[in-house]
Amino acid sequence: MRAAPTPGSSNDTPTNSNSVGHALQLVRETVPPMHPGGRPFVLGGAVATFLLRKVSKRLGLLAGLGTVATAAFFREPKRVAPPRTGIAVASADGLVSLIERAVPPPELGLPATPRMRVSVFLSVFDVHVQRVPADGRIAKVAYRPGKFLSADLDKASEDNERNSVLLHTDDGHELVVVQIAGLVARRIVCQVAEGDTVATADTYGLIRFGSRVDLYLPEGSRVLVAKGQRTIGGETPIAELPSTSDGPAPSPEG
């Protein structure tokens, strides 16, 4: 008869290893990674924490808490796009603040014809990376300096610093996503360039410390969100896009 393994024997190792591996996996799934744009701020906070702790434990603790909060601000959680075609998903986490018709930013060179626009306001507690709303190719990227009004104001779309992206989707649509700086935001990061091929829910940019993201939809789209609703970037369907069976997809050259 085979003897039972004694506690602490080598037969227990696989179980213990599996338990540790499972615990580490849970940690990775619970604590999202940090966007590279936040690393200099977190590193600076860590250095300040170390130095202040030598002066005062209380100051060191406050600096440490600030560093942790900064790391949380720059979090970049994994997102899974809906298994559905013919839609545009949210480009940002936040609150739907406006749903209205508006003319796209003139720096993109598009016709001055109003389109349906869905605006999402990001507080300092929201995830601040921006996501691609649909599969496609970047046709144009245009940055424009401006003011730093509160991002929840109507005129923020026209007056504030912004970065606009024109996306030609794989199914023949034209989407415009605009990153808009807010009252305390002082830096817009855009990681895509003209000609890049992108996929739904890919991270394409970052706005630091409070902001807004506008999504301009093609004519005939059916908006699926309501004002006051919260969105999850890369996952929440914003609109059903119109059928393109009667016409070819636009080329990246326009």
C-alpha positions as CSV (number, residue, x, y, z in Angstrom):
1,M,0.0,0.0,0.0
2,R,1.3,3.4,-1.0
3,A,2.1,5.7,2.0
4,A,0.5,9.1,2.1
5,P,2.9,12.1,1.6
6,T,4.0,13.8,4.8
7,P,3.4,17.5,5.3
8,G,6.2,19.6,3.8
9,S,7.3,16.8,1.4
10,S,8.1,17.5,-2.2
11,N,4.7,16.2,-3.2
12,D,3.1,19.4,-1.8
13,T,5.3,21.7,-4.0
14,P,3.0,21.7,-7.1
15,T,0.0,22.6,-5.0
16,N,1.8,25.4,-3.2
17,S,3.2,26.7,-6.5
18,N,-0.2,26.7,-8.1
19,S,-1.6,28.6,-5.1
20,V,1.1,31.2,-5.3
21,G,0.7,31.5,-9.1
22,H,-3.1,31.9,-8.7
23,A,-2.7,34.6,-6.1
24,L,-0.2,36.5,-8.3
25,Q,-2.7,36.2,-11.2
26,L,-5.5,37.6,-9.1
27,V,-3.2,40.6,-8.1
28,R,-2.4,41.3,-11.7
29,E,-6.1,41.2,-12.7
30,T,-7.1,43.4,-9.7
31,V,-4.3,46.0,-9.9
32,P,-4.2,47.4,-13.4
33,P,-0.8,48.3,-15.0
34,M,0.3,51.9,-15.3
35,H,0.5,53.9,-18.5
36,P,4.1,54.8,-19.4
37,G,3.3,58.5,-19.3
38,G,2.8,58.3,-15.6
39,R,6.2,56.7,-14.7
40,P,8.2,60.0,-14.4
41,F,5.5,61.4,-12.0
42,V,5.4,58.2,-9.9
43,L,9.2,58.0,-9.8
44,G,9.5,61.6,-8.7
45,G,6.9,61.0,-6.0
46,A,8.9,58.0,-4.8
47,V,12.1,60.0,-4.6
48,A,10.2,62.8,-2.7
49,T,8.8,60.3,-0.3
50,F,12.2,58.8,0.4
51,L,13.7,62.3,1.1
52,L,10.8,63.6,3.1
53,R,10.7,60.5,5.3
54,K,14.2,61.4,6.5
55,V,12.9,64.8,7.6
56,S,9.5,63.8,9.0
57,K,7.6,60.5,9.0
58,R,4.3,62.4,8.7
59,L,5.6,64.2,5.6
60,G,6.9,61.0,4.2
61,L,3.5,59.3,4.7
62,L,1.7,62.1,3.0
63,A,4.1,62.0,0.1
64,G,3.7,58.2,-0.1
65,L,0.0,58.5,-0.3
66,G,0.3,61.1,-3.0
67,T,2.6,58.8,-5.0
68,V,0.1,56.0,-4.7
69,A,-2.8,58.3,-5.8
70,T,-0.7,59.4,-8.8
71,A,0.0,55.8,-9.8
72,A,-3.8,55.1,-9.6
73,F,-4.5,58.1,-11.8
74,F,-2.3,56.7,-14.6
75,R,-3.8,53.2,-14.5
76,E,-4.4,51.5,-17.8
77,P,-6.8,48.6,-17.2
78,K,-7.3,45.9,-19.8
79,R,-10.4,46.4,-21.8
80,V,-12.3,43.9,-24.1
81,A,-14.2,45.3,-27.1
82,P,-17.8,44.0,-27.6
83,P,-18.0,41.1,-30.1
84,R,-20.2,43.2,-32.3
85,T,-19.7,45.0,-35.6
86,G,-21.2,48.2,-36.8
87,I,-20.8,50.2,-33.6
88,A,-18.6,52.9,-32.1
89,V,-17.5,52.3,-28.5
90,A,-16.6,54.9,-25.9
91,S,-13.2,56.4,-26.2
92,A,-13.0,57.2,-22.5
93,D,-14.3,56.3,-19.0
94,G,-16.5,59.0,-17.6
95,L,-19.9,60.7,-17.6
96,V,-21.9,61.5,-20.8
97,S,-22.2,65.3,-20.4
98,L,-23.5,66.3,-23.8
99,I,-25.3,64.8,-26.7
100,E,-25.8,67.3,-29.5
101,R,-25.1,68.2,-33.1
102,A,-21.9,70.2,-33.7
103,V,-19.3,71.0,-36.4
104,P,-16.1,68.9,-36.1
105,P,-12.8,70.8,-35.3
106,P,-11.9,72.9,-38.4
107,E,-8.2,71.9,-38.2
108,L,-9.2,68.4,-39.6
109,G,-10.3,70.1,-42.9
110,L,-13.7,68.4,-42.9
111,P,-16.9,70.0,-44.2
112,A,-18.5,72.5,-41.8
113,T,-21.6,70.4,-41.5
114,P,-22.9,69.6,-38.0
115,R,-22.7,65.9,-36.9
116,M,-24.0,64.2,-33.8
117,R,-21.4,64.6,-31.0
118,V,-21.3,62.6,-27.7
119,S,-19.1,64.2,-25.0
120,V,-17.7,62.3,-22.1
121,F,-16.4,64.2,-19.1
122,L,-13.5,62.7,-17.1
123,S,-13.1,63.6,-13.4
124,V,-9.7,63.1,-11.6
125,F,-11.0,59.8,-10.3
126,D,-11.7,58.3,-13.8
127,V,-9.2,56.3,-15.9
128,H,-7.5,58.9,-18.1
129,V,-6.3,56.9,-21.1
130,Q,-8.2,57.1,-24.3
131,R,-9.4,54.2,-26.4
132,V,-9.9,53.7,-30.2
133,P,-13.7,53.6,-30.9
134,A,-13.6,51.2,-33.9
135,D,-11.2,49.2,-36.1
136,G,-9.7,51.3,-38.8
137,R,-6.9,53.5,-40.0
138,I,-5.8,57.0,-38.7
139,A,-6.4,59.5,-41.5
140,K,-5.3,62.7,-39.7
141,V,-4.1,64.0,-36.4
142,A,-4.3,67.7,-35.6
143,Y,-3.3,69.5,-32.4
144,R,-4.5,73.0,-31.5
145,P,-3.4,75.0,-28.4
146,G,-6.1,76.8,-26.5
147,K,-7.5,77.7,-23.1
148,F,-8.0,75.6,-20.0
149,L,-11.6,76.1,-19.1
150,S,-13.6,73.6,-17.1
151,A,-14.0,70.6,-19.4
152,D,-17.7,70.2,-18.6
153,L,-18.6,73.6,-20.1
154,D,-20.2,73.6,-23.6
155,K,-17.6,76.1,-25.0
156,A,-14.7,73.9,-23.9
157,S,-15.0,72.0,-27.2
158,E,-14.3,75.2,-29.1
159,D,-11.9,77.2,-26.8
160,N,-9.8,74.6,-24.9
161,E,-6.5,73.0,-26.0
162,R,-7.3,69.9,-27.9
163,N,-6.0,67.1,-30.1
164,S,-8.3,65.7,-32.9
165,V,-8.1,62.4,-34.6
166,L,-9.9,61.4,-37.8
167,L,-10.5,57.7,-38.1
168,H,-11.6,55.9,-41.2
169,T,-13.1,52.6,-40.0
170,D,-12.8,49.3,-41.7
171,D,-16.5,49.2,-42.5
172,G,-16.4,52.6,-44.3
173,H,-17.3,55.2,-41.7
174,E,-15.6,58.4,-40.6
175,L,-15.2,59.0,-36.9
176,V,-13.7,62.0,-35.1
177,V,-12.3,61.7,-31.6
178,V,-11.2,64.8,-29.8
179,Q,-9.1,64.9,-26.6
180,I,-9.9,68.2,-24.7
181,A,-7.8,69.6,-21.9
182,G,-9.7,70.6,-18.7
183,L,-9.3,73.1,-15.9
184,V,-6.3,71.5,-14.4
185,A,-5.2,69.4,-17.4
186,R,-2.0,70.7,-18.9
187,R,-0.8,67.9,-21.2
188,I,-2.4,65.9,-23.9
189,V,-0.6,62.8,-25.1
190,C,-1.4,61.2,-28.5
191,Q,0.3,57.9,-29.4
192,V,-1.0,57.5,-33.0
193,A,0.0,59.0,-36.3
194,E,-1.4,59.3,-39.7
195,G,-1.5,56.0,-41.5
196,D,-1.5,53.8,-38.3
197,T,-3.8,50.8,-38.3
198,V,-5.7,50.6,-35.0
199,A,-8.1,48.2,-33.3
200,T,-11.2,48.8,-31.1
201,A,-10.3,49.5,-27.5
202,D,-6.6,50.0,-28.2
203,T,-5.1,52.8,-26.0
204,Y,-4.2,55.7,-28.2
205,G,-3.7,58.6,-25.8
206,L,-3.8,60.2,-22.4
207,I,-4.9,63.5,-20.8
208,R,-3.4,64.4,-17.5
209,F,-5.7,65.5,-14.6
210,G,-9.3,66.2,-15.6
211,S,-10.5,66.4,-19.2
212,R,-13.1,65.6,-21.8
213,V,-13.4,63.4,-24.9
214,D,-15.7,64.2,-27.8
215,L,-16.8,61.6,-30.4
216,Y,-18.3,62.8,-33.7
217,L,-20.5,60.3,-35.4
218,P,-21.5,59.9,-39.1
219,E,-24.9,60.9,-40.3
220,G,-27.5,58.2,-39.7
221,S,-25.9,56.8,-36.5
222,R,-28.2,55.8,-33.6
223,V,-26.9,56.9,-30.2
224,L,-27.1,54.2,-27.6
225,V,-26.2,56.2,-24.5
226,A,-28.1,58.9,-22.5
227,K,-26.9,62.1,-20.9
228,G,-25.7,61.3,-17.3
229,Q,-24.8,57.7,-18.1
230,R,-21.3,56.5,-17.2
231,T,-19.2,54.9,-19.9
232,I,-16.3,52.4,-19.9
233,G,-13.7,53.2,-22.5
234,G,-13.2,50.5,-25.1
235,E,-16.3,48.6,-24.0
236,T,-19.5,50.8,-23.8
237,P,-21.3,51.0,-27.2
238,I,-21.9,54.7,-27.9
239,A,-23.7,54.3,-31.2
240,E,-24.9,52.0,-34.0
241,L,-23.3,53.2,-37.2
242,P,-25.3,53.4,-40.4
243,S,-25.0,50.7,-43.1
244,T,-22.3,51.3,-45.7
245,S,-23.5,48.7,-48.2
246,D,-24.2,51.4,-50.8
247,G,-20.8,53.0,-50.8
248,P,-17.1,52.2,-50.6
249,A,-15.0,52.9,-47.5
250,P,-13.1,56.3,-47.5
251,S,-9.4,56.1,-48.3
252,P,-6.9,57.4,-45.7
253,E,-6.1,60.2,-48.1
254,G,-9.7,61.4,-47.9
